[in-house]
Structures are given as C-alpha cells and as structure tokens.
Amino acid sequence: MAISPDKSLRGCFHGTSACLSALFAAARYDELIDLVQGDVLWQYKRWAVKALAAQGRRAEAIRYAESCRCAWASDADIDGLCEQMLLSSGQVDEAYARYALTANRAGTYLAWFRAVTTKYPHKTPAAILSDLVRHTPGDEGKWFAAAKEARLFDEAIALANRTPCDPRTLTRAARDFAEQNPAFATEAGLSALQRLVQSDGYEITSADVWAAYSNTIEAAENAGRGDEVRSRIRALVDSEQPNRFVADIIRRALGLSESNWPS
C-alpha cells in the first residue's frame, strides 16, 4: 500500500526498505520488480535493479538504472551500482569507461584518485590521473597531491601551475622531497610562494610564509640552485601588486634593506 500507484493508498512507511530487502534476500525477484514499478523513489527502485542483476539480466538492470536518473535520484549511487554489475560480470574496460570516474568520487581529490587506482589496477596511475584531470576542467591544481603520490613529479608541478593549489600542500611537498628530489621540491616551493604572493591574504599566517620560503631555499641549496632561486623569489615579491603582508616577510628573509622596498 505504501508504494501503491493508487495515490489514495500510498504514503510513508518506515519499513519499506526493510520489506524490499527481505524480498530480495528471499529471492522473490519477480515480485520485487513488479512491486516498485511506477512513480516511486530511486531508493526503492534500486532493489529492482539488484533483482534483475541477480537473475542474470545485467544489461537490462543497467538500462533500468539509467532510466531512473532524475533530480531525486543519486547519480553517484546509480553509477556505483552499474559499475559493480559490470565489474562482477568481468566487463572491466566498460566499467571504467562508463562509471569509474563518477562512481568513485571521494571527499578529497587524492582519495578519489586512490579509489580509482585501487579498483582498476590494470590501468596505469598516469592514465587514470589524466582521465580525472580531463573530467574536472578548472581543477587541475587540486590533482597535485595525487600526481605526487604517483611519483609523476613533472605532471604534479605542471598541474600546480595551471590552476590554484593549496600553498600548504605545496610547502609540505617542498619539505618532504628537499633531499630525495630537490628539483621537484624547489619547483613545488616556488609554486607555493607564488600562490602566497598572489593571494588575497585570507587565513595566511607568517608561519605559512616562512615555511614555504625556508623549505624552498633548503631544496634549492640541495639542488645547487640557491642564487638562482633567490632571484626568482625576489622577482615574485617585486611583481605588480603582490600581497604586501607576504612580500614583506619574504623581503626580510632575503635580507633586503627596508629602504629598498617598494613604497
């Protein structure tokens, strides 16, 4: 009655999902599919999708799930259910092409990358990262941590320089790789300083600036590029309209006399 097509009978019943789950567990698939026909919520229709799949009708189940897309249905849940059906039937390439990037979205871009690479080990991390970057135009910088984890260092710097990346993330990379990969660490630190110098100053502390500067210089010295990098940093703070708070801290760190600072 709760999900009856007769609107005079239907209504809210807290046991609906439990009842549908029980029908599925009892393998009463045809009854379950018939029961959720009509104008009912996706959270109930998904049991019909599972029932079709349990009957070996996976292609039909996927078409049914796709037909349920609407403003009140979870696209992520639909994608995840369809991906699961394709993977369970061995259609790994189709699962990746159709659903991998959308079904595995997580709370952070790094967690999203990890979820996809874990589920699709036959795909190279570089290929997965490239697909994710194309899937999220305008967010290239947010994939820096994923590229770093995959040890795609050149790609990581290129991404960080395309769109904004959290300078604290870049500073940590400069710190962590100052010895083992000073070339990468130097570029990550310079990118962090550039973001700080060009920022509006929101929530930036002097500790953030000093950390970015000191880690960058340490990496640069390890790479034998100390003088070059100091010149590049000075060019950053001498650029048009830098963040004054950040620029003044960096000028002090560079040992510049205040009489030479721009007014």
N, C-alpha and C positions, 0 to 999 in steps of 0.2 A: 504493500500500500504506500510506503514512504516514497518510492520512486515510480509510482504508477503514472502512466500517461494521462490518467484522469486527474486533472488539477484539483478537483473537489476532494480527492482522497489523499493526494501526496502531501508530504510535509517533512519536517526534520525528525529523524530518528537516530539517536546516538549509536545504535547497534548496527547500522547499515554496513559499515566496512567490515565489522566482525562477521556478519552473516555472509557477505560475499567471500571473505577469506575462508570461511568454513565450507562453502560450496566448492571452492577451488581445491581445498585440501581433500574433499570427498570425491574429487574427480567428476563432479556433476557439471561438466564443461558446457554442454549444450544449454542446460537450464540457466546457467550463469550468463551465457552470451545473450540469450533471449531476454533475460531479466533487465539488462542495462541498455537495451535498445531505446531510442528516443532521446528526449531532452533531459539528460542527466549529467552530472558533473564528471570531469575527467577522472577525479579520484575514484569514481566507481567504474567508469569505462575501462580504466587500466586493467581491471580484473578480467574483462573480456579479452583484452589483448593477450594477457598471460594465458588465458584459457585456450585461445586459438594457437598460441605457440606450443602449449602442452600437447595439443592434438597433432602437432607436426605441420601446422598451417602457418609457417613463419612469414612467408611473403604476404599472405592475407592479413596477418596480425600487424605487420608493419604498415600496410596500406590503411588499415583501420586506425592505427595510432596516429598516422599523419592526418587523417581526416578529422581528428579530434582537436586539432590546433585552433585555438580561439583566445580571446582576451582573458578567459577564466581558466585556461589550462596552462600548466607549467611546461614551457618548451624544453627546459633542461631535463625534466622528468621524462618527457616523451623521447627526447634524444637518447637519454641513458637507457631506457627500456629497449629501444630499437637497436642501439649499439650492442647491448647484451645479447639480444636474439641473434644478431649476425655473428658475433664472436662465438657463441655456443654452437653455431652451425658451421664454423670453420671459414666463414667469409670475412677474413681479417682485413683484406685490402678494401673491400666495400665498406666495412665498418669504419675504417679510418677515414676514407674519402667522404663519407656522408655524415658521420656523427662524432668522430674523435675530438675535434676541436671545440665543439659546443657542449658535448656531454660531460666533459671533464673539467669544466671551469671551476676554479677554486678561489679561496679567499685572497690569495696573492698570485702574482704572475709567476713567481718561482714555483709555488705549489701546483699551479696549473701545468707548467712545463713538466714537473716531476710526475704528475698523474698520467700524462700522455706517454711520456717515455717509459714509464713502468709498465703500462698496459700494452705498448707496441714496441717490444724490444727489437723487432726486426728492422725498425726504422732508425736511421742514424739520428743522433741528437741534433746535428746541423740541419737536417731536412725538417725535423719537427719544429725547431726554432724558426726556421724560415717560413714555414706554413703559419705558425702562430703570429709572427710579425705581420705577415700579409693579412691575416684575419682581423688584426686590430690596428688599422691605419691611424696614425696620430699618436700612438702609444709606444713607439719604438724604444724610447729611453727606459720604459718600465721593464723591458726584457733584458736589461744589462745583467742583473744577478743570475738569470737563467743561463745566459751566454757564458758568464764567468764560471759558473758551476760546471758547464760542459767543456770548460777549458778552450772555448772559442774566443780567445783574447782579442784578436783583431776585430772580430764582429762585435764584441762587447763594447769596445771603445767607439766604433762607428755608430752603434745604436745610441750610446750615451750622448753623442754629439749631435744626433739628429733631432731629438725632442727632449724635453726636460727629464732628468733623472734625479732622484733624491741625493743631494750632495753628501749626506751622511753615509749612504750606501757606497758612493764612490770613494769617500775617505777611508772607509773600512777596507775596501779593496786595495787602496794605496798602502795601508798599514800592513795587511796580511801578505802582500806579494812584494814588499820592498826588497827582500833579499832573494827570493827564489825566482822572481820575474820582474826585475826593476824597470824594464822598459814599459811593460804594461802598467805597473804601479804608478810610474811617473805620469803617464797619459791619463790614468784614472784620477790622480790627484789634481792635475791641471784642469780636467773637466769639472771636478768638484769646486775648485776655486773660481772657475768661470761662472758656474751656476750661482755661487755665493755673491760674486761681484755684480752679477746682473739681476739679482733677486730684489724683491721689494722689502726685504728685511724681516718678513714675518717669521717669528719664532727662532730667528738666528741668534746664537749666543757667541760671545767671544771665544768660548771653548771650541765651538764648531770651527771657527775660522782658524784658530791656532792649530787644531788637529789636522785640518786639511793642508795647511801650509807646511807644518813640520814633517808630516808623513810624505808629502810630495818632495820636499828637499832631501829627505833621507833616501828615498828611492832614486832621485836624480843623482845624488852623490855615488850611490852604488852602481849606477849606470855610467858614471864618468861624464855626466852632463850637468853638473851643478851650475856653472856660469850661464850656460845656455838657458836653463830652466828659470833661473832668477831673472834673466832678461825677459823671458816670456811672461813671467808673473808681473814684472813691472809694467809691461805693455798692457796687461789686463787692468791694472789699477789706474793707468793713465788714459784709459779709453773714455769715450764720451759718456758722461752721466753714470759713473759707477755708483754702487751702493756706498755712501760715504762712511758709514759705520764699518763695513767690511774693509773698504780700501784703506782706511786709516790704520787698522790693525795690521794689515799686510805691509804697509809702508814702514811701520815701526819694526816689524820682523825683518824687513830687508835692510834696516839700518839707515833709512833715508832721513835726512835732516828735515824737520818740520818747515824750515824756511824755504825748502824746495817743493813743498806740497802745493797742489793747485788750490787757489782760494775758493 
